[in-house]
Amino acid sequence: MKLKVIITGAQGLVGQGVLLKCLESQVISEVLSVGRWPAGVKHPKLKELIVGDLLELDEYEDVLTGYHACFYCARIIPLGLDNELYAKFEIEPALSFTSRLLVLNPNMVLSFLSKYNGKDNKSGYGKINHMVEAALAKIIFRKVFFFRTRTVVPIPKQNNVFFLFRLLAYSYPILKLVAPNKVNTSGEIGAAMINSLITECEKRKLDAREIRSLAAKNVALDSQKDAFIHLVQE
C-alpha cells in the first residue's frame, strides 16, 4: 500500500511544485488538494476539495479521512496587515485545519511550510511565525517537520508563476552557490517533504540547505521505503 497525502496551497508557487513532485512519486498513490481554487493540474492521482474557508470543514470530514500526511503549503498573506490581523490569517487556519486532520487521521505526519527564520521571535511577524511553529509542535502528530524556506524558485513544469520567478529559476545554479541557505526550488521542497515520509530524518526544523540535502536523499530508498511506509501507516 502506498501513501496518500493532503496538500494545501497547491495553487501557489511552492504548493504547485510540491504537488507536481507528489504526482510524479512512486510512493504516493493519491493526492487531495484542499484550497479555494483548483490547482490547475489534471492527473489520475489528484483529487480536489474546493472550500472557501479552512475553518469551515464540518461537511467534508469523510473526504479528509484516510490520509497519511499533510503538506501544508498555504502561505499567501495580504501585505501590510497589522499584527493582530496577520496573526488571525496565519494562526487560526493552520491550527484549526491541522488539528481537525489529526482527529480524522491519528497517525498523520505534518510538513509545514514555515515563515519563521529561526531567529526573530520577539516582536511583529517574527513573533507570530514563531508562535505558529510552537503551537503546531505541541499537537501530537506522528511527526512534524517545519520547512523554513526563504527564496523559492519554480520548476519548469509549473504553469502559475510570474515571469520574474522564471528568470530566477534560470539563475538557480548560481543562487544556490552564492546563498545556499536562502534559496530552494519548489521541486526540492516537494521531494524533501516526500523523503521525510520514507527515510529517516532527525531534523524537524529544516533550513534551505537542509531541505536541499533531504530532497537529494535518493540512494537506497527503494530498499528502505517499505519499512518506513509501514511505520507511517501503522
C-alpha positions as CSV (number, residue, x, y, z in Angstrom):
1,M,0.0,0.0,0.0
2,K,1.3,3.4,-0.9
3,L,0.9,6.8,0.8
4,K,-2.0,9.3,0.5
5,V,-1.3,12.9,1.2
6,I,-3.2,16.2,1.5
7,I,-1.8,19.4,0.1
8,T,-2.9,23.0,0.9
9,G,-1.8,25.9,-1.2
10,A,-1.3,23.8,-4.4
11,Q,-2.3,26.8,-6.4
12,G,0.8,28.8,-5.3
13,L,4.4,28.9,-6.2
14,V,5.6,26.4,-3.6
15,G,2.5,24.3,-3.4
16,Q,2.2,23.6,-7.1
17,G,5.8,22.4,-7.2
18,V,5.1,20.1,-4.2
19,L,2.0,18.9,-5.9
20,L,3.9,18.0,-9.1
21,K,6.5,16.1,-7.2
22,C,3.9,14.1,-5.4
23,L,2.2,13.2,-8.7
24,E,5.5,12.0,-10.0
25,S,6.4,10.0,-6.9
26,Q,6.1,6.2,-7.0
27,V,5.4,6.1,-3.2
28,I,2.4,8.5,-3.4
29,S,-0.8,6.9,-4.6
30,E,-3.3,9.7,-4.0
31,V,-3.1,13.5,-3.5
32,L,-6.0,15.6,-2.2
33,S,-5.6,19.3,-2.9
34,V,-7.6,21.5,-0.5
35,G,-8.0,25.2,-1.2
36,R,-10.1,28.0,-2.6
37,W,-9.2,27.4,-6.2
38,P,-8.4,24.5,-8.5
39,A,-4.7,23.6,-8.6
40,G,-4.6,24.0,-12.4
41,V,-3.3,20.4,-12.9
42,K,-5.0,17.3,-14.1
43,H,-3.8,13.8,-13.1
44,P,-5.3,10.4,-12.2
45,K,-3.8,10.6,-8.7
46,L,-5.3,14.1,-8.0
47,K,-8.5,14.8,-6.1
48,E,-9.6,18.4,-5.2
49,L,-11.7,19.8,-2.4
50,I,-12.6,23.4,-3.2
51,V,-13.5,25.3,0.0
52,G,-13.9,28.9,0.8
53,D,-12.5,28.7,4.4
54,L,-10.2,26.1,6.0
55,L,-12.1,26.8,9.3
56,E,-15.4,25.5,7.8
57,L,-14.9,21.8,7.1
58,D,-17.7,20.1,9.1
59,E,-19.4,18.6,6.0
60,Y,-16.1,17.4,4.5
61,E,-14.8,15.1,7.2
62,D,-15.4,11.9,5.2
63,V,-13.4,13.4,2.3
64,L,-10.5,14.3,4.6
65,T,-10.2,10.9,6.2
66,G,-7.8,8.1,5.3
67,Y,-4.6,10.1,4.7
68,H,-1.1,9.6,5.9
69,A,0.4,13.1,5.7
70,C,-0.4,16.7,5.2
71,F,1.9,19.0,3.2
72,Y,0.7,22.5,4.4
73,C,1.9,25.0,1.8
74,A,-0.7,27.7,2.1
75,R,1.2,30.9,2.7
76,I,-0.3,33.8,0.8
77,I,-0.9,36.6,3.3
78,P,-2.2,40.1,2.2
79,L,0.6,42.7,2.5
80,G,0.5,45.5,5.1
81,L,-1.5,43.8,7.8
82,D,-1.2,44.9,11.4
83,N,0.0,42.2,13.8
84,E,-3.5,41.3,15.0
85,L,-4.8,40.6,11.5
86,Y,-1.6,38.9,10.5
87,A,-2.0,36.5,13.4
88,K,-5.6,35.8,12.5
89,F,-4.7,34.9,8.9
90,E,-1.6,32.9,10.0
91,I,-2.5,31.1,13.2
92,E,-6.2,30.2,13.0
93,P,-6.3,28.4,9.7
94,A,-3.1,26.4,10.4
95,L,-4.1,25.2,13.8
96,S,-7.7,24.6,13.1
97,F,-7.1,22.7,9.8
98,T,-4.2,20.6,11.0
99,S,-5.9,19.7,14.3
100,R,-9.0,18.6,12.5
101,L,-6.9,16.4,10.2
102,L,-5.2,14.8,13.2
103,V,-8.5,13.9,14.7
104,L,-9.6,12.3,11.4
105,N,-6.1,10.7,10.8
106,P,-4.5,9.9,14.1
107,N,-1.1,8.8,12.7
108,M,-0.7,11.7,10.4
109,V,2.7,13.3,9.6
110,L,2.7,17.1,9.1
111,S,5.1,19.0,6.9
112,F,4.6,22.7,7.4
113,L,5.8,25.5,5.2
114,S,7.0,27.9,7.8
115,K,7.7,31.7,7.6
116,Y,9.8,31.7,10.7
117,N,13.5,32.3,10.1
118,G,14.7,30.7,13.4
119,K,15.9,34.0,14.9
120,D,13.3,36.8,15.2
121,N,10.8,35.7,17.8
122,K,10.5,38.9,20.0
123,S,8.1,41.1,18.1
124,G,5.9,41.6,15.0
125,Y,5.5,39.0,12.3
126,G,8.6,37.0,13.5
127,K,7.0,36.5,16.9
128,I,3.7,35.4,15.3
129,N,5.5,33.0,13.0
130,H,7.4,31.5,15.9
131,M,4.1,31.1,17.8
132,V,2.7,29.1,14.9
133,E,5.6,26.7,15.0
134,A,5.5,26.4,18.8
135,A,1.7,25.7,18.8
136,L,2.0,23.1,16.0
137,A,4.9,21.4,17.7
138,K,2.6,20.7,20.7
139,I,0.0,18.9,18.7
140,I,0.6,15.2,18.8
141,F,1.3,14.4,15.2
142,R,3.3,11.3,14.4
143,K,6.0,13.6,13.2
144,V,6.1,17.4,12.4
145,F,8.6,19.0,10.1
146,F,9.0,22.7,9.7
147,F,10.3,23.8,6.3
148,R,11.8,27.2,6.8
149,T,12.1,28.5,3.3
150,R,13.4,31.8,2.1
151,T,13.6,32.5,-1.6
152,V,11.8,29.8,-3.7
153,V,12.1,29.4,-7.5
154,P,9.7,27.3,-9.7
155,I,10.4,24.1,-11.5
156,P,9.9,24.1,-15.4
157,K,6.6,22.3,-15.3
158,Q,4.8,24.9,-13.3
159,N,2.2,27.0,-15.1
160,N,1.2,29.5,-12.5
161,V,4.4,31.7,-12.0
162,F,5.3,35.2,-12.9
163,F,8.0,35.9,-15.5
164,L,10.4,37.2,-12.8
165,F,10.3,33.9,-11.0
166,R,11.0,32.1,-14.3
167,L,14.1,34.2,-14.7
168,L,15.1,33.4,-11.1
169,A,14.8,29.7,-12.0
170,Y,17.4,30.1,-14.7
171,S,19.7,31.6,-12.2
172,Y,19.2,28.9,-9.6
173,P,22.6,27.2,-10.0
174,I,24.3,30.5,-9.3
175,L,21.9,31.4,-6.5
176,K,22.5,28.2,-4.5
177,L,26.3,28.8,-4.7
178,V,26.1,32.4,-3.6
179,A,23.3,32.0,-1.0
180,P,22.9,28.2,-0.2
181,N,21.0,28.9,3.0
182,K,18.4,31.2,1.3
183,V,17.1,29.5,-1.8
184,N,15.4,26.4,-2.9
185,T,13.3,25.2,-5.9
186,S,9.7,24.3,-5.2
187,G,10.6,20.8,-6.5
188,E,13.3,20.4,-3.8
189,I,10.7,21.3,-1.2
190,G,8.3,18.7,-2.6
191,A,11.0,16.0,-2.8
192,A,12.1,16.7,0.7
193,M,8.6,16.5,2.1
194,I,8.1,13.1,0.4
195,N,11.5,11.9,1.6
196,S,10.6,12.8,5.1
197,L,8.0,10.1,5.0
198,I,10.2,7.3,3.5
199,T,13.6,7.8,5.1
200,E,15.0,8.8,8.5
201,C,15.2,12.5,9.1
202,E,16.3,13.5,12.6
203,K,16.0,17.2,11.9
204,R,12.5,18.7,12.4
205,K,13.3,22.3,11.6
206,L,14.9,22.5,8.1
207,D,16.6,25.5,6.5
208,A,17.2,25.8,2.8
209,R,20.5,23.8,2.8
210,E,18.9,21.0,4.8
211,I,15.9,20.9,2.6
212,R,18.1,20.5,-0.4
213,S,20.1,17.7,1.3
214,L,16.9,15.9,2.2
215,A,15.5,16.3,-1.3
216,A,18.6,14.7,-2.8
217,K,18.4,11.7,-0.5
218,N,17.5,9.1,-3.1
219,V,20.2,6.4,-2.7
220,A,18.9,3.1,-1.3
221,L,15.4,4.5,-0.8
222,D,13.9,1.5,-2.7
223,S,15.3,-0.9,0.0
224,Q,14.1,1.3,2.9
225,K,10.8,2.8,1.8
226,D,8.6,-0.2,2.5
227,A,9.8,-0.2,6.1
228,F,9.3,3.5,6.6
229,I,5.9,3.5,4.8
230,H,4.9,0.7,7.2
231,L,5.9,2.9,10.2
232,V,3.9,5.9,8.8
233,Q,0.8,3.7,8.2
234,E,0.8,1.6,11.4
